[in-house]
Amino acid sequence: MKSRRSVCYTEAMTPTVCRERAGTILKLTIRFVRKQLEILKPIITGCSLSASRAGQTAIGELISLPLRREERYEKLTFPDFECGLITPSRLRDPDAAVLYIHGGGYVAGGAEYARGFGSVLADELRLRVFCPAYRLAPEHPYPAALRDCLFLYRRLLETMAVPPEKLLLCGESAGGGLIYSLCLKLRQMDKPLPAGLVAISPWTDLTMSGESYERNREIDPSMTRERLQYFADCYLPEGSDPRDPLVSPLFGELRGLPPSLIFSGGDEVMLDDAVGLDEKLRSAGCQSRHIIRPGLWHAYVVYGLDETRDDTGELCRFAKRCLFPDAAE
């Protein structure tokens, strides 16, 4: 029997409800969204895994409603997972692409969720965006997600003829950690690395050792350490080391990685995951820039609010510099 919390959360965030409220959502502000997140926080913390997954899919559709443009969307089917492919109506470069890896704590999210922000990237950058619906824990624990992303990356380069210098990796939350784990794995295999990395509130430390997990405990409107520990327990097989760099890239050797642009909300408990990542990247001689928006929450960039349009612009300029270095700004 479902708990009342699970039922309420699932019903409140269904795609149908999102569509019915679209007229209001288009004008949402930071203040309003933060308030809604604060209301949902105790509900999300106590809901079931199935409710979390339903909510994650609905949030993806909600995100896409204000900004989605005309696009062609198709699903690619591979042996272990599916991948959404979003092609904008106006294509800047048929050889270039974005590989967008969604968040969800390794236990939630999928093609429909990823389509939300993926459609924004496709429209803003005028590039194809590939959105893998990698296998989820606990049914498919580590290293399933990493293997799926590695499979797709190699397929793009080796079969679909996307040059590595024309490929950008973008990830949010768990996906933000995965893009760095993927690069570390590629380097182990002596495979070419992508042109650049965009990490939105990346989860890079599954030991959750950063001070922000306690410092921001009461002010983070959407995430809790307890919730993240549950996700980590689902993702890691028994006996696994959470400090393994392919699980927690914060503990990896980052020298030689591509340029990075990192976004974080100043109030999120996971802030120090990104702060530490940025510091380690720069110490290793890599190019990295970390944008922290005071008062904002986990993965705020993907919500597409008017007040954060400057950050979307920064993301696009960074992507274009990485993919088209000879083009004028």
C-alpha positions in Angstrom: 0.0 0.0 0.0 1.4 3.4 -1.0 1.9 6.0 1.7 -0.2 9.1 1.6 3.0 11.1 1.0 3.8 9.0 -2.1 0.3 9.4 -3.5 0.2 13.1 -2.9 3.6 13.7 -4.5 2.9 11.6 -7.5 -0.5 13.2 -8.2 0.8 16.7 -7.6 3.6 16.3 -10.2 2.0 14.3 -13.0 2.6 15.5 -16.6 -1.1 16.2 -17.0 -1.1 18.5 -14.0 2.0 20.2 -15.4 0.4 20.8 -18.8 -2.8 22.2 -17.2 -0.8 24.7 -15.1 1.6 25.7 -18.0 0.1 29.2 -18.3 1.1 29.9 -14.7 4.5 28.1 -14.9 5.7 30.3 -17.7 5.9 33.2 -15.3 7.5 31.5 -12.4 10.0 33.4 -10.3 12.9 32.3 -8.2 10.9 33.2 -5.1 7.9 31.2 -6.1 9.8 28.1 -7.1 11.9 28.1 -4.0 8.7 28.2 -1.9 7.3 25.2 -3.7 10.5 23.3 -3.3 10.5 24.0 0.5 6.9 22.7 0.7 7.8 19.5 -1.3 11.1 18.8 0.5 9.7 16.8 3.4 7.3 15.0 1.0 10.1 14.1 -1.4 12.3 12.9 1.5 9.7 10.5 2.7 8.3 9.2 -0.6 8.9 5.8 -2.3 11.3 5.1 -5.1 8.5 4.7 -7.6 7.1 8.1 -6.6 10.5 9.7 -6.9 10.8 8.3 -10.4 7.3 9.6 -11.4 8.1 13.0 -10.0 11.5 13.2 -11.8 9.8 12.5 -15.2 7.1 15.2 -14.5 9.7 17.7 -13.5 11.5 17.2 -16.8 8.3 18.0 -18.7 7.7 20.9 -16.4 11.2 22.3 -17.1 10.7 22.0 -20.9 7.3 23.8 -21.1 8.6 27.4 -21.0 11.5 27.0 -23.4 10.8 24.1 -25.7 10.9 25.0 -29.4 10.1 23.1 -32.6 12.3 20.0 -32.6 12.6 16.5 -34.0 12.7 13.9 -31.2 13.5 10.2 -31.8 14.5 7.3 -29.7 17.6 5.2 -30.4 17.6 1.7 -29.0 20.7 -0.1 -27.8 21.1 -3.5 -26.2 20.8 -2.3 -22.6 19.2 1.2 -22.8 17.5 3.7 -24.9 18.7 7.2 -25.9 16.7 10.3 -26.9 18.0 12.3 -29.8 16.8 15.9 -30.1 17.5 17.7 -33.4 16.6 21.4 -33.6 14.9 22.8 -36.6 17.9 24.9 -37.4 21.2 22.9 -37.2 24.4 24.9 -36.8 26.8 22.0 -37.5 25.8 18.4 -38.4 29.1 17.0 -37.1 28.9 18.6 -33.6 26.8 17.2 -30.7 26.0 17.4 -27.0 25.9 14.3 -24.8 23.6 15.3 -21.9 23.6 13.0 -18.9 20.6 13.5 -16.6 20.5 13.6 -12.9 18.2 11.7 -10.4 20.6 10.3 -7.8 21.3 7.3 -10.1 17.8 5.9 -9.2 15.4 8.2 -11.2 15.1 10.0 -14.4 15.1 8.8 -18.0 14.5 9.8 -21.6 11.4 11.9 -20.9 13.1 13.7 -18.0 16.2 14.3 -20.0 14.2 15.6 -22.9 13.2 18.7 -20.8 16.6 20.4 -20.5 17.9 18.5 -23.5 15.4 20.4 -25.7 16.6 23.7 -24.2 20.3 22.8 -25.1 19.3 21.7 -28.6 17.4 25.0 -29.3 19.9 27.3 -27.6 23.0 25.7 -29.2 21.4 24.6 -32.5 23.0 21.2 -32.1 21.9 17.6 -31.8 21.6 16.5 -28.2 21.8 12.8 -27.2 20.1 12.0 -23.9 20.9 8.4 -22.7 18.3 6.8 -20.4 21.0 4.8 -18.7 20.1 1.9 -16.5 19.0 2.9 -12.9 19.8 1.6 -9.5 19.0 -0.4 -7.4 18.0 -2.8 -10.2 21.2 -1.9 -12.0 23.8 -0.7 -9.6 27.3 0.7 -10.4 28.9 0.3 -12.9 25.8 0.0 -15.2 25.2 3.7 -15.6 28.9 4.4 -16.4 29.0 1.5 -18.9 25.9 2.8 -20.7 27.4 6.3 -21.0 30.7 4.9 -22.2 28.9 2.7 -24.8 27.1 5.7 -26.1 30.2 7.9 -26.2 32.1 5.4 -28.1 29.2 4.8 -30.5 29.0 8.5 -31.2 32.7 8.6 -32.1 33.2 5.3 -33.8 29.9 4.7 -35.6 28.2 8.1 -35.9 31.4 9.9 -36.8 31.2 12.7 -34.2 34.7 14.0 -33.8 35.7 14.3 -30.1 36.7 17.9 -30.6 33.0 18.5 -31.7 31.5 16.7 -28.7 30.5 18.5 -25.5 29.5 16.6 -22.3 26.8 18.2 -20.1 25.5 16.6 -16.9 23.4 17.6 -14.0 23.6 16.3 -10.4 24.4 12.6 -10.7 24.9 13.1 -14.4 27.4 15.9 -13.5 29.5 13.4 -11.6 29.1 10.8 -14.4 30.7 13.1 -17.0 33.9 13.2 -15.0 33.8 9.5 -14.2 33.4 8.9 -17.9 36.4 11.1 -18.7 38.5 9.2 -16.2 37.4 5.9 -17.7 38.2 7.1 -21.2 41.6 8.2 -20.1 42.2 4.7 -18.6 41.3 3.2 -22.0 43.5 5.7 -23.9 40.4 7.0 -25.7 40.0 10.6 -26.9 38.3 13.1 -24.5 35.5 15.5 -25.4 36.0 19.2 -26.2 34.5 20.5 -22.9 32.5 19.7 -19.8 29.5 21.4 -18.3 28.5 20.3 -14.8 25.3 21.6 -13.2 25.4 20.9 -9.4 27.6 17.8 -9.9 27.5 15.0 -7.3 31.2 14.1 -7.2 31.6 12.8 -3.7 29.4 9.9 -2.6 31.0 9.9 0.8 29.4 13.4 1.3 32.5 14.6 3.2 32.0 18.3 2.3 31.2 20.8 5.1 28.2 22.1 3.0 26.2 19.0 3.8 25.9 20.3 7.4 26.4 24.1 6.7 23.5 24.2 4.3 21.4 21.5 5.9 18.6 23.9 7.0 18.7 26.3 4.0 18.7 23.9 1.1 15.1 23.9 -0.1 15.1 20.7 -2.0 17.8 18.2 -1.0 18.9 16.4 2.2 21.9 14.4 3.2 19.7 11.5 4.2 18.1 11.3 0.8 21.5 11.3 -0.9 22.7 8.6 1.4 19.7 6.5 0.3 20.6 7.1 -3.3 24.3 6.2 -2.7 23.2 3.0 -0.9 21.1 2.0 -3.9 23.8 2.8 -6.4 26.8 1.1 -4.8 27.0 -2.7 -4.6 27.8 -4.1 -1.1 31.5 -3.8 -0.4 32.1 -1.1 -3.0 34.4 1.8 -2.1 32.6 5.2 -2.4 36.0 6.8 -2.8 36.6 5.0 -6.1 37.2 7.8 -8.6 34.8 6.2 -11.1 32.1 6.6 -8.4 33.3 9.8 -6.8 35.5 11.6 -9.3 36.4 14.2 -6.7 39.0 11.7 -5.5 40.4 11.0 -9.0 43.5 12.3 -10.8 42.0 15.1 -12.9 45.1 16.2 -14.8 44.5 16.6 -18.6 40.7 16.8 -18.5 39.0 19.2 -20.9 37.9 22.7 -19.9 35.0 22.8 -17.4 32.2 25.1 -16.6 30.5 24.3 -13.3 27.2 25.8 -11.8 26.0 25.6 -8.2 23.3 27.1 -6.1 24.8 28.7 -3.0 22.3 27.1 -0.7 22.6 23.5 -1.8 24.0 20.8 0.5 26.1 19.5 -2.4 27.9 22.8 -2.9 31.3 21.6 -1.7 31.2 18.7 -4.2 31.5 21.4 -6.9 33.8 23.7 -5.0 36.2 20.8 -4.4 36.0 19.7 -8.0 36.8 23.2 -9.3 39.8 23.5 -6.9 41.2 20.1 -7.9 40.8 20.8 -11.6 42.6 24.1 -11.4 45.3 22.6 -9.2 45.8 19.9 -11.8 46.3 22.5 -14.5 42.9 22.2 -16.1 40.7 25.1 -17.2 37.8 25.5 -14.8 35.2 28.1 -13.9 32.7 27.7 -11.1 29.6 29.9 -11.0 27.9 30.0 -7.6 24.5 31.7 -7.4 23.8 32.9 -3.8 20.4 31.9 -2.5 19.7 29.3 -5.2 19.2 25.6 -5.1 20.4 22.3 -6.5 20.4 22.2 -10.4 18.7 25.6 -10.6 20.0 26.1 -14.1 17.7 23.5 -15.6 14.5 25.3 -14.4 14.8 27.9 -17.1 13.8 30.8 -15.0 14.0 34.3 -16.5 16.2 35.5 -13.6 18.8 32.8 -14.4 18.9 33.4 -18.2 22.4 34.9 -17.8 23.7 31.5 -16.7 22.1 29.8 -19.7 23.9 32.4 -21.8 27.2 31.6 -20.1 26.7 27.9 -20.8 26.1 28.5 -24.5 29.1 30.8 -24.8 31.3 28.2 -23.1 30.0 25.4 -25.4 30.6 27.5 -28.5 34.2 28.3 -27.4 34.9 24.6 -26.9 33.3 23.3 -30.0 34.0 26.2 -32.4 37.2 27.8 -31.1 37.9 29.6 -34.5 34.5 31.2 -34.7 33.9 34.8 -33.5 31.8 35.3 -30.3 
